[in-house]
Amino acid sequence: MRAATEMIHGTEGVSREAEPLTLPIYETTTFVFESAEQVKAYNAGRSQRFLYTRYGNPTVAAVEQTIAGLEGAEGALLFSSGMAATATALLALLQSGDEVICSSAIYGGTLHLLADLFPRYGIKPRFASIEDLARPEALLGPSTRVVWFESPINPTLRCVDVAPIAAACRARRVISIIDNTFASPMNQQPIPLGVDLVMHSVTKYLNGHSDVTAGAIAGSRPLLQQLEQARRLLGTILDPHAAYAIGRGLKTLAVRMERHNSNALAVARWLEKDSRVARVYYPGLPSHPDHALAARQMRGFGGMLCVDVGGGQERAERFFDRLKVIKRAASLGGVESLCSLPVLTSQWGHSDAQLAEAGVTRSMVRLSIGLEDPQDLIEDLDQALGQ
């Protein structure tokens, strides 16, 4: 080959003699076939080869397999964000005239997707209270195709009894989907409880280092095939470099969640005893309204807690501004402790009626407890609460 050709083709491919210890990054848009017959076999579904990274990628597929194993699912799909996972799944499963029932206490992005965007395409959302979800048989209607809910719920940490919802949906051939982000697979596995699909904002605990935006859906192969076709068309698959970072983060998920769980419980117990706090929401506290339910269906209570500091939004903002160790930032699930005000982030733009329906007050503060020394976090909260 001449120089120009050699520079392009001289370093192609992989070494057959190298067996890497860690997951390689297949940062390539397309994959090489040896013959037309191989392409035909791929198109017919008779091949495990890869064609194009928008369709699938070895790095992405390896991490999907890990997530499926964590959730006890037949498979999983990775997406470019949690919202990409949510939107792709619902667009794959719903059509004009269908109804989707969603918990009214839900992540704000999910609420606005269903309430503001989907009705333009004839998809009808119906929002249900926690009390409604406790009676799922009475909740499902003739046009209901999907039930979407969280447990624990953002930001109040209320918990929903997963198994009865899943059973009611199965009996009516309605697809149940749970957002399992707050719990993580280490603390809660909804698929053995009967749920059809499990969604994660992988940005949070699964990645764990606040440096990748991603989403995932885990579940049965027949349902995932529908989602995979939609993902191809919408182009919402995750980039392989980001998938590699998630695969690396997953290696420490078990030990990270142990520390998240213990740190959050220590902080919640301290806050509950402080008279400067109106209320603490953490499923690991016996005072939490769903403590018994959480203890039954979860193995740990997670790193998220919510505090109502009282005094309205002004006092919550004053507390927020005084923090020193805990960072003022949205998101959650990283090694760093973060604080956000729900009315300025996840519930931004909600009306007073929507806030009330979600059980959110303007004096609430959401804490994502990280992996620092818990005493440093407690001392920071102490000084931020003031006199």
C-alpha positions in Angstrom: 0.0 0.0 0.0 1.1 3.5 -0.7 1.5 6.0 2.2 -2.0 7.6 2.1 -3.6 4.2 2.1 -1.2 2.8 4.8 -2.0 5.7 7.1 -5.7 4.8 7.0 -5.7 1.0 7.1 -2.4 0.2 8.9 -3.9 0.3 12.4 -7.3 -1.2 11.9 -9.0 -3.9 13.9 -8.1 -5.6 17.1 -5.3 -8.0 18.1 -6.3 -11.6 18.3 -3.6 -12.3 20.7 -4.7 -9.7 23.3 -7.2 -10.6 26.0 -8.0 -7.5 27.9 -8.7 -7.5 31.7 -11.0 -4.6 31.5 -13.8 -3.8 29.0 -12.4 -2.3 25.8 -14.0 0.9 24.4 -15.2 0.1 20.9 -15.2 3.8 19.8 -16.3 3.1 16.2 -19.3 4.1 14.3 -19.5 1.0 12.0 -18.3 -2.6 11.9 -16.7 -4.7 9.2 -18.2 -7.7 7.5 -16.3 -10.4 5.5 -19.1 -11.2 3.0 -22.6 -10.4 1.8 -23.7 -13.6 3.5 -22.7 -12.2 6.9 -24.7 -9.1 6.3 -27.7 -11.2 5.3 -27.4 -13.3 8.4 -27.3 -10.1 10.5 -30.4 -8.7 8.9 -32.2 -12.0 9.4 -31.3 -12.1 13.1 -29.1 -15.1 12.7 -25.9 -13.4 13.7 -24.4 -11.9 16.9 -22.3 -9.5 14.9 -22.6 -5.7 15.1 -23.4 -3.4 12.1 -23.6 0.2 13.3 -23.2 1.7 16.8 -26.6 3.4 16.6 -28.0 -0.1 16.5 -25.6 -1.7 19.1 -22.0 -1.7 20.2 -19.9 -4.3 22.0 -19.0 -2.0 24.9 -22.6 -0.9 25.3 -23.8 -4.5 25.1 -21.4 -5.7 27.8 -22.6 -3.1 30.3 -26.2 -3.9 29.4 -25.6 -7.5 30.3 -24.2 -6.5 33.7 -27.2 -4.3 34.4 -29.6 -7.1 33.4 -27.8 -9.4 35.9 -28.1 -6.9 38.7 -31.8 -6.6 38.1 -32.5 -10.3 37.6 -33.8 -9.5 34.1 -33.5 -11.3 30.8 -31.8 -8.2 29.2 -31.3 -4.5 29.4 -30.8 -1.5 27.1 -28.7 1.6 27.6 -29.8 5.1 26.6 -28.2 8.5 26.3 -30.1 9.7 29.5 -32.7 8.7 31.9 -35.3 10.8 30.0 -34.2 9.2 26.8 -34.9 5.8 28.3 -38.3 7.0 29.6 -39.4 8.6 26.4 -38.1 5.8 24.2 -39.8 3.1 26.3 -43.2 4.9 26.3 -43.1 5.8 22.6 -42.4 2.1 21.9 -45.2 0.8 24.0 -48.0 3.4 23.4 -49.9 4.8 20.5 -52.6 7.5 20.0 -55.7 6.8 22.2 -53.7 4.8 24.8 -53.7 5.8 28.4 -50.7 5.8 30.7 -51.2 5.9 34.4 -48.5 7.6 36.3 -47.9 8.3 40.0 -48.6 12.0 40.7 -45.6 11.9 43.0 -43.0 11.5 40.3 -39.8 13.0 39.0 -40.6 16.4 37.4 -39.1 15.5 34.0 -41.4 12.5 33.8 -44.4 14.5 34.8 -43.8 17.2 32.2 -43.1 14.6 29.5 -46.5 13.0 30.1 -48.5 16.1 30.9 -47.1 18.5 28.4 -45.7 16.6 25.4 -47.4 13.3 25.0 -51.0 14.6 24.8 -50.0 16.4 21.5 -49.7 12.9 20.0 -53.0 11.5 21.5 -51.4 9.7 24.4 -53.5 10.3 27.5 -51.8 10.6 30.9 -53.7 10.0 34.1 -52.0 10.8 37.4 -52.7 8.7 40.5 -52.0 9.4 44.1 -50.2 7.0 46.4 -53.5 6.1 47.9 -54.8 5.3 44.4 -51.8 3.1 43.7 -52.6 1.1 46.8 -55.8 0.0 45.0 -54.4 -0.9 41.6 -57.3 -3.1 40.5 -59.7 -0.2 40.7 -57.3 2.1 39.0 -56.8 0.4 35.6 -59.2 1.4 32.8 -60.1 -0.1 29.4 -57.6 2.0 27.5 -54.7 1.7 30.1 -51.6 0.3 28.5 -48.8 1.3 30.9 -48.5 2.1 34.6 -45.4 4.1 35.5 -44.3 4.7 39.1 -41.4 5.2 41.4 -40.4 3.7 44.7 -39.0 5.3 46.7 -40.5 8.5 45.3 -38.6 11.6 44.4 -38.3 13.7 46.6 -40.5 12.5 49.5 -39.1 9.0 49.7 -42.6 7.6 50.0 -42.7 3.9 49.0 -45.2 2.0 46.9 -46.1 -1.7 47.4 -44.7 -3.0 44.2 -46.0 -6.6 44.0 -49.8 -5.8 44.0 -49.4 -3.2 41.3 -47.4 -5.6 39.2 -50.0 -8.4 39.8 -52.9 -6.1 38.9 -51.2 -5.1 35.7 -50.3 -8.6 34.7 -54.0 -9.7 35.2 -55.1 -6.9 32.8 -52.2 -7.2 30.3 -51.0 -3.8 31.3 -47.3 -3.1 31.3 -45.9 -2.0 34.6 -42.7 0.1 34.7 -40.9 1.2 37.8 -38.2 3.9 38.1 -35.8 2.2 40.5 -33.2 5.0 40.4 -33.4 6.0 44.1 -33.1 2.4 45.4 -30.5 0.9 42.9 -30.5 -2.8 42.2 -28.5 -3.4 45.4 -31.3 -2.2 47.6 -34.4 -3.3 45.5 -35.1 -5.8 42.7 -38.6 -5.1 41.3 -38.6 -7.8 38.6 -38.8 -10.7 41.1 -41.7 -8.8 42.5 -43.5 -9.1 39.1 -42.7 -5.7 37.4 -42.4 -5.9 33.6 -39.7 -3.2 33.1 -37.3 -1.4 35.4 -35.9 2.0 34.5 -32.8 3.7 35.9 -31.3 7.1 35.5 -27.8 5.5 35.2 -26.4 9.0 35.8 -27.0 8.4 39.4 -26.0 5.4 41.6 -25.1 3.0 38.8 -22.4 5.3 37.4 -21.8 6.9 40.8 -19.2 9.5 39.9 -21.3 12.5 38.6 -19.5 12.4 35.2 -21.8 10.4 32.8 -25.4 11.0 31.7 -27.2 7.8 30.8 -30.4 5.7 31.3 -31.3 2.0 31.2 -34.3 -0.2 30.9 -34.2 -3.8 32.1 -36.8 -6.5 31.5 -38.0 -9.4 29.3 -36.6 -9.9 25.8 -39.9 -9.6 24.0 -40.6 -6.1 25.5 -37.0 -5.1 25.1 -37.2 -6.0 21.4 -39.9 -3.4 21.0 -37.8 -0.8 22.8 -34.7 -1.7 20.8 -36.4 -1.0 17.5 -37.6 2.4 18.8 -34.1 3.2 20.1 -32.7 2.5 16.7 -35.1 4.9 15.1 -34.8 7.6 17.7 -31.1 7.4 18.0 -31.1 7.3 21.8 -28.4 4.7 22.4 -25.6 5.5 24.7 -22.1 6.4 23.4 -19.5 3.5 24.0 -17.1 5.8 25.9 -19.8 6.7 28.4 -20.8 3.0 28.6 -17.2 2.1 29.5 -17.3 4.6 32.4 -20.5 3.1 33.6 -19.1 -0.4 33.5 -16.2 0.8 35.6 -18.5 2.5 38.1 -20.6 -0.7 38.4 -17.6 -2.6 39.8 -17.9 -0.6 43.0 -21.7 -0.3 43.2 -22.1 -2.9 46.0 -19.5 -1.2 48.3 -20.7 2.3 47.4 -24.3 1.5 48.3 -23.3 0.0 51.7 -21.7 3.4 52.5 -24.5 5.4 51.1 -27.0 3.4 53.2 -25.1 3.7 56.4 -24.2 7.4 56.0 -27.8 8.4 55.1 -29.2 6.5 58.1 -26.7 8.2 60.4 -27.6 11.7 59.1 -31.3 11.0 59.1 -31.2 9.8 62.7 -29.3 13.0 63.7 -31.6 15.3 61.9 -34.7 13.6 63.3 -33.6 14.5 66.8 -32.9 18.2 66.0 -35.7 20.6 67.0 -34.7 23.0 64.2 -36.1 20.5 61.7 -39.8 20.2 61.0 -39.7 16.7 59.5 -37.3 14.1 58.1 -38.3 11.7 55.3 -36.1 8.6 55.2 -37.5 5.0 54.7 -35.0 3.7 57.2 -36.5 5.6 60.1 -39.4 4.0 62.0 -41.2 7.3 61.9 -41.4 7.1 58.0 -45.0 6.3 57.0 -43.8 3.5 54.7 -41.0 2.1 56.9 -42.5 -1.4 57.3 -43.2 -1.6 53.6 -39.6 -0.5 52.7 -38.2 -3.0 55.2 -40.2 -5.8 53.5 -39.3 -5.1 49.8 -35.9 -3.4 50.1 -32.5 -4.7 51.3 -31.2 -1.2 52.2 -32.8 2.2 52.4 -30.5 4.2 50.1 -28.6 7.4 50.2 -31.4 9.9 49.6 -33.3 11.7 52.3 -35.6 14.7 52.4 -35.8 17.3 55.1 -38.6 19.9 55.7 -36.8 22.7 57.5 -40.0 24.7 58.1 -40.4 28.4 57.6 -41.3 28.2 53.9 -39.1 28.6 50.9 -37.1 31.5 52.4 -35.7 29.4 55.2 -35.0 26.5 52.9 -33.0 28.8 50.6 -31.1 30.3 53.7 -30.2 26.7 54.8 -29.2 25.9 51.2 -26.9 28.9 50.9 -25.1 28.2 54.2 -23.8 24.7 53.3 -20.1 24.3 53.0 -19.2 20.6 52.6 -22.4 19.5 51.0 -22.5 20.9 47.5 -25.4 22.9 46.1 -26.2 20.9 42.9 -28.9 18.9 41.2 -28.7 15.2 40.5 -27.8 12.5 43.0 -26.1 9.2 43.6 -22.5 10.3 43.3 -19.7 9.9 45.8 -20.2 13.6 46.8 -23.0 14.8 49.0 -25.4 17.1 47.2 -28.3 19.3 48.2 -31.1 20.6 46.1 -34.4 22.4 46.6 -37.2 20.4 44.9 -39.2 23.5 44.1 -36.2 24.9 42.2 -35.1 21.6 40.5 -37.2 18.4 40.1 -40.5 20.1 40.9 -39.6 23.4 39.2 -42.7 24.9 37.4 -45.2 22.8 39.4 -48.3 24.6 40.5 -49.2 24.6 44.2 -51.8 22.0 43.4 -49.2 19.7 41.7 -46.9 20.2 44.7 -49.6 19.3 47.1 -50.5 16.2 45.0 -46.8 15.2 45.1 -46.6 15.8 48.9 -43.9 18.5 48.3 -43.6 21.6 50.4 -41.7 24.8 49.6 -39.5 24.3 52.7 -38.3 20.9 51.6 -34.6 20.2 51.1 -33.4 17.1 49.3 -30.1 15.6 50.3 -28.1 13.0 48.4 -25.7 11.6 51.0 -22.3 10.7 49.6 -19.4 8.7 50.9 -17.7 11.3 53.1 -17.2 10.9 56.8 -20.7 11.1 58.2 -19.6 13.3 61.1 -18.3 16.0 58.7 -21.8 16.0 57.0 -23.6 16.3 60.3 -21.4 19.2 61.4 -22.1 20.9 58.1 -25.8 20.4 58.5 -25.6 21.7 62.1 -24.0 25.0 61.1 -26.3 25.4 58.1 -29.4 25.1 60.2 -28.2 28.1 62.3 -29.5 29.2 65.6 
